[in-house]
Amino acid sequence: MPLKDRYLGIFFKGMAMGAADVVPGVSGGTIAFITGIYERLIDALSAVNLGFIRLLFAGQWRRAWRQIDGTFLVMVFSGILVSVISLAKLMSWLLANHPKVIWAYFFGLILASVVYLAGQARLVQWPNLLLFVLGAGIAYEVTLITPVQLEPTSLTIFGAGAIAICAMILPGISGSFILVILGMYEPIINAVKGFDGSVLGFFVLGCVVGLLSFTHLLSWLLHRYHELVFALLTGFMLGSLNKVWPWKQTSNLGDTLLEINVGPSQYETLMQADAQALSVVIMMTFGLITVYAINYAGNVRSR
């Protein structure tokens, strides 16, 4: 495949990551995992270290660029940025007006990914299976956390960025949902929509600090305990399915919105609304097909 086409493909994968990151409950790391760029992304980010800084100060810019896989990172983050800026309003509208079909698509996407990746995680080995179950339990418990409301100060915005970006890079744990838990999702989305430079500046700075710190640890673990980490990350994805289940009974507890997963018939009875069962099933199926189409395309290219 020509180099230009290969990097264009990476750009579109970055766009898919950005679209996922806008949705509270879906992780851009999940999309990176599904599309086969996860480990390369972690290695590239972890290469931003003291050695990289020394090369910059020594004027060896080409070596520094190659060390961090610079073109790859630029394409990924350009795709994420374009997607977040262009899709923030659209995704907010879709979640407000057609939430069940959006959740259904991501449910199918994540479920198919878990099935596909579980085969590679060698869960027949008990340490891998144990970490898979642990990861699923952690991610499930995260989805049950009741949101709080932090005051959007410079410090809390910076801290929210640092914490959320660590979640965003982990498959199955949504950075956007972490922002919801912290009560910071709406201020950040509004800042993106309104191009509020002061809020976005502190948020991006927090993201950079959190990302560079966390990816060094994650890269070290992946290179030394690959199967164990792979099993844990696949478990994270399984546990996150609780958050993206399309039928939810919603109720208000003060300023907090509580959600309980229900079946389609229960949803119609409790919420007095159409469960859109056929549309949901179609979108779940589309999500399943998407994963297998991505993996099929990847296998064809690697031949």
ZANU-170299 format. One line per 5 residues: for each residue x negated, y negated, z negated of C-alpha. Coordinates in steps of 0.5 Angstrom, whole numbers, plus 2048, in hexadecimal, padded with zeros to 3 digits. Layout:
<nodes>
X/Y/Z ~ ...
</nodes>
This chain:
<nodes>
800/800/800 ~ 7FD/7F9/802 ~ 7FB/7F5/7FC ~ 800/7EF/7FD ~ 806/7F4/7FD
803/7F8/7F6 ~ 802/7F1/7F3 ~ 809/7EF/7F5 ~ 80C/7F5/7F2 ~ 809/7F4/7EC
80C/7ED/7EC ~ 813/7F0/7ED ~ 811/7F4/7E7 ~ 810/7EE/7E3 ~ 816/7EB/7E5
81A/7F2/7E3 ~ 816/7F1/7DC ~ 818/7EA/7DB ~ 820/7EB/7DD ~ 820/7F1/7D7
81C/7EC/7D2 ~ 822/7E7/7D3 ~ 827/7EC/7D1 ~ 827/7ED/7C9 ~ 826/7F5/7C8
822/7F6/7CE ~ 81A/7F6/7CE ~ 816/7F4/7D4 ~ 811/7F9/7D1 ~ 816/7FE/7D3
816/7FC/7DA ~ 80F/7FC/7DB ~ 80F/803/7D8 ~ 814/805/7DD ~ 810/802/7E3
80A/805/7E1 ~ 806/7FE/7E0 ~ 806/7FF/7D8 ~ 7FF/801/7D6 ~ 7FC/7FD/7DC
7FF/7F7/7D9 ~ 7FD/7F9/7D2 ~ 7F6/7FA/7D4 ~ 7F6/7F3/7D8 ~ 7F8/7EF/7D2
7F4/7F3/7CD ~ 7EE/7F1/7D1 ~ 7EF/7EA/7CF ~ 7E9/7EA/7CA ~ 7E3/7E7/7C8
7DF/7EA/7CE ~ 7E4/7E7/7D2 ~ 7E3/7E0/7CF ~ 7DB/7E1/7CF ~ 7DC/7E2/7D7
7E0/7DC/7D8 ~ 7DB/7D8/7D4 ~ 7D5/7DB/7D8 ~ 7D9/7D9/7DE ~ 7DA/7E0/7E1
7E1/7DF/7E2 ~ 7E2/7E4/7E8 ~ 7E0/7E9/7E3 ~ 7E4/7E6/7DD ~ 7EA/7E7/7E2
7E9/7EE/7E4 ~ 7E8/7F0/7DD ~ 7EF/7EE/7DB ~ 7F2/7F0/7E2 ~ 7F4/7E9/7E3
7F8/7E9/7E9 ~ 7FC/7EF/7E6 ~ 7FD/7EB/7E0 ~ 7FF/7E5/7E4 ~ 804/7E9/7E9
807/7EC/7E3 ~ 808/7E5/7DF ~ 80A/7E1/7E5 ~ 810/7E6/7E6 ~ 812/7E6/7DF
812/7DE/7DF ~ 816/7DE/7E5 ~ 81B/7E3/7E3 ~ 81C/7E0/7DC ~ 81C/7D9/7DF
821/7DB/7E4 ~ 825/7E0/7E1 ~ 826/7DD/7DA ~ 82D/7DA/7DC ~ 82F/7E0/7E0
82E/7E5/7DB ~ 831/7E0/7D5 ~ 837/7E0/7DA ~ 837/7E7/7DB ~ 836/7E9/7D4
83C/7E4/7D2 ~ 841/7E7/7D8 ~ 83F/7EE/7DA ~ 83B/7F1/7D4 ~ 83D/7F8/7D4
83B/7F9/7DB ~ 834/7F5/7DA ~ 833/7FA/7D4 ~ 835/800/7D8 ~ 830/7FF/7DD
82A/7FE/7D8 ~ 82D/804/7D4 ~ 82D/808/7DA ~ 826/805/7DB ~ 823/807/7D4
826/80E/7D4 ~ 823/810/7DA ~ 81C/80D/7D8 ~ 81D/811/7D2 ~ 81E/818/7D5
819/817/7DB ~ 813/814/7D6 ~ 815/81A/7D0 ~ 813/81F/7D5 ~ 80C/81B/7D6
80B/81A/7CE ~ 80A/822/7CD ~ 810/822/7C7 ~ 80E/829/7C6 ~ 809/828/7C2
80B/826/7BB ~ 807/820/7BA ~ 80A/81D/7C0 ~ 811/81F/7BE ~ 810/81C/7B7
80E/815/7BA ~ 813/815/7BF ~ 819/816/7BA ~ 815/811/7B6 ~ 815/80C/7BB
81D/80D/7BD ~ 81E/80C/7B5 ~ 81A/806/7B5 ~ 81E/803/7BB ~ 824/805/7B9
824/802/7B2 ~ 821/7FB/7B6 ~ 828/7FB/7BA ~ 82C/7FB/7B3 ~ 828/7F5/7B0
82D/7EF/7AE ~ 82B/7E9/7B2 ~ 829/7E3/7AD ~ 828/7DC/7AF ~ 822/7D8/7AF
821/7D1/7AF ~ 81E/7D0/7B6 ~ 817/7CC/7B4 ~ 811/7CC/7B7 ~ 80E/7D1/7B3
814/7D6/7B3 ~ 814/7D5/7BB ~ 80D/7D7/7BB ~ 80E/7DD/7B6 ~ 814/7DF/7BA
810/7DF/7C1 ~ 80A/7E3/7BD ~ 80F/7E9/7BB ~ 813/7E9/7C1 ~ 80E/7EA/7C6
80B/7F0/7C2 ~ 812/7F3/7C2 ~ 813/7F1/7CA ~ 80C/7F5/7CB ~ 80F/7FB/7C8
814/7FF/7CC ~ 81A/800/7C8 ~ 81A/7FA/7C4 ~ 81D/7F4/7C7 ~ 819/7ED/7C5
820/7EA/7C7 ~ 823/7EE/7C2 ~ 81E/7EC/7BD ~ 81F/7E5/7BE ~ 827/7E6/7BD
825/7E9/7B6 ~ 821/7E3/7B5 ~ 826/7DE/7B7 ~ 822/7DB/7BC ~ 825/7DE/7C3
829/7D9/7C4 ~ 824/7D3/7C3 ~ 81F/7D6/7C7 ~ 824/7D8/7CD ~ 827/7D1/7CC
81F/7CE/7CD ~ 81E/7D2/7D3 ~ 825/7D0/7D6 ~ 823/7C8/7D4 ~ 81C/7C9/7D5
81A/7C6/7CE ~ 813/7C6/7CE ~ 812/7C5/7C7 ~ 815/7CB/7C5 ~ 813/7CF/7CB
80C/7CD/7C9 ~ 80C/7D0/7C2 ~ 80F/7D6/7C4 ~ 80A/7D8/7CA ~ 805/7D6/7C5
807/7DB/7C0 ~ 808/7E0/7C6 ~ 801/7E0/7C8 ~ 7FE/7E1/7C1 ~ 803/7E7/7C0
802/7EA/7C6 ~ 7FA/7E9/7C6 ~ 7FA/7EC/7BF ~ 7FF/7F2/7C0 ~ 7FC/7F4/7C7
7F5/7F6/7C4 ~ 7F8/7FA/7BF ~ 7FD/7FE/7C4 ~ 7F7/7FF/7C9 ~ 7F3/802/7C4
7F8/807/7C2 ~ 7FA/808/7C9 ~ 7F3/80A/7CB ~ 7F2/80E/7C5 ~ 7F9/811/7C3
7FC/811/7CA ~ 801/817/7C9 ~ 803/815/7C2 ~ 804/80D/7C4 ~ 808/810/7CA
80D/814/7C6 ~ 80E/80E/7C1 ~ 80F/809/7C7 ~ 814/80E/7CA ~ 817/80F/7C3
818/807/7C3 ~ 81C/807/7C9 ~ 821/80D/7C7 ~ 822/809/7C1 ~ 824/803/7C4
82A/806/7C8 ~ 82E/804/7C2 ~ 82D/7FD/7C3 ~ 82F/7FD/7CB ~ 835/802/7CA
83A/7FE/7CE ~ 841/7FF/7CA ~ 840/7FB/7C3 ~ 845/7F9/7BE ~ 843/7F2/7BC
845/7EE/7B6 ~ 843/7E8/7B2 ~ 840/7E8/7AB ~ 83F/7E0/7AA ~ 83A/7DE/7AF
838/7E5/7B1 ~ 83B/7E9/7B7 ~ 83B/7F0/7B5 ~ 83B/7F6/7BA ~ 83D/7FD/7B9
83D/802/7BF ~ 843/805/7C1 ~ 846/80A/7C7 ~ 84A/807/7CD ~ 851/809/7CA
84F/806/7C3 ~ 84D/800/7C6 ~ 853/7FF/7CA ~ 857/800/7C3 ~ 853/7FC/7BF
851/7F6/7C4 ~ 858/7F6/7C8 ~ 853/7F5/7CE ~ 852/7F9/7D4 ~ 84C/7FE/7D3
84A/7FE/7DA ~ 848/805/7DA ~ 847/807/7E1 ~ 843/800/7E2 ~ 83F/802/7DC
83E/809/7DF ~ 83C/807/7E5 ~ 837/802/7E2 ~ 834/807/7DE ~ 833/80C/7E4
830/806/7E8 ~ 82B/805/7E2 ~ 829/80D/7E2 ~ 828/80C/7EA ~ 824/806/7E9
81F/80A/7E5 ~ 81E/810/7E9 ~ 81E/80C/7EF ~ 818/808/7EC ~ 814/80E/7EA
816/811/7F1 ~ 813/80B/7F4 ~ 80D/80B/7F0 ~ 80B/812/7F1 ~ 80C/811/7F9
807/80B/7F9 ~ 802/810/7F5 ~ 802/815/7FA
</nodes>
